[in-house]
Amino acid sequence: MRIVLTIAALTLREAARRRVLRSLAVLTVLLLGLSAWGFSRIDAEFGGLTSGESRLAAALVLNLVMFGLSLIAALGTAFLAGPTLSGETESGIALAVLARPVRRAAVLAGKWLGLVGFGAGFVAVAGSAQLVIVKVTTGYWPPDPVGGLALLAGQAVVLLTLGLLLSTVISPMASGIVAVGLFGATWIAGVVGGLGGALGNKSVERIGTVAQMLLPTDGLWRGAMRAFQDPSLISQFSEAFKGHPFLSSAPLTGTYLAWAVVWVALVLGLAAVSFQRRDL
């Protein structure tokens, strides 16, 4: 266990030195700055809104901005996961480490834990800053901010775990591109499925359901949206915004959350097997 924690700490230190982190910081600051300006202009641009309409506008824009933060987290974790494992293998650093009595599974677990700390930390800091901005500019505070941020962190964990698996078989850059591409494809499939549900087309709706099972990022994102939006909005505007990509009408079930945990464990296990069999 001490080896795993040591490798996790080294992984966090290494991630802090990468240029990807500086790029993420710049993107995050820009997004928070633009969102602060946008939220401050809601009342000015849409004067005369009722309290319900004002909450709806704030919730919609908040979910939109949170999606931007989740995309930044996805980019960061995906492009950090690849070099963390595959890059060290190609450079020969992994061979020097594993020449000692250190199991490959321990190295993988340590790197995964370090990346989880990075992804969860980013979501907690950037997401909390965004919620404070919304509260100051509009007065809106979501009903379950902690749960929403936890689900966004879970989304990052899912994607970085996938990135680690991919990095055991393909190059670091390719693993990041594939992981982010699958993240985007799953979100699009979720939007298509939501439209299918709104139109009563079960076949199209099933596209989103299958995608959310194969890669739980979109399912966790929809649970986060639900946590950030006022529950009264669904009852007031359920028909007008049915199938909207930035409103969620149903909370996540315990079964789905359990599946997300099992999915991470399965993919991490596959990554360990693939890393064990890889020639260094």
Phi, psi and omega in degrees: 000323179297322179296317180299314180294323178296314179295323177298316179295319178294324179294318177297318180296320179294318179298323180294338182268351184282151179293335179302321181297319179294321177296319178297320180298316179296314179299318182294315179298318178298316181295316179295320178296315179295321180293322178299317178295317181296314180295325180291341183262358184298309181294324181292320183277332183236060180296151178086012179287142172287169180298321178294317179293324178294318177296321179297315180297316180296318181294319180296312181293323178298315179296323178296315180292321178296328175295321176299318177295321179294326177292319177298317178297321179296315178299315182295309183293322181293317183276351170272326183295320182298302180297332182300323183250304183293322180297319179291328178292316181290328181278346180094357180296320180299323179297320179294322180289314185282353174292336175279169180287064179239125181285145179298323180298324179292321178297314180297316180297320179295316179294320178297316180296320177297318178292324176298317177299319178296310183297315180294321179296318179299313181297318182296314183288307183293319180294318178296320178298320179294319180295322177295319178301315180296318180297317183291320186274328184238343184084000182275137175226124184295157184289330183220069183295322181294315178297320179296315179294324178297321179291323175295322176295321176298323176299317178296322179296318178301314185288321180291329176294318175298319179298321177296317178299314181296326182291345178278350183235339181227178184291160181303312181296316181296321181296320178294317180296316181295317181297313179294322177298318178293324176301311180294319180296321179293321178296317178298318178298323177295320177296316178298317178297321178296320177295321177298320177294322179295327181269358180076019179264102185294326181294316179290321179298327181294336178301313180294321181296315181295317180298320180291335176279322181290323177219107190287007183300316183290322178297317178293323178297319180292326173295322177295319178302317179300322181290333183270346185258149178294126182299335179292340181295324182296317180289327183279323188234027186298320182284319183293328185242027179293127182083008180293134183291347181239025169225141180240126185269344184230136177286162176289145177271159176298328179296318181291320178298320177296321178297321179299319178294316179297320180300314179299316180296319180294314182293321177295323176296319177297322178297321179295318179295316181295320179293325180294325183271353184283138176283132178263000000 
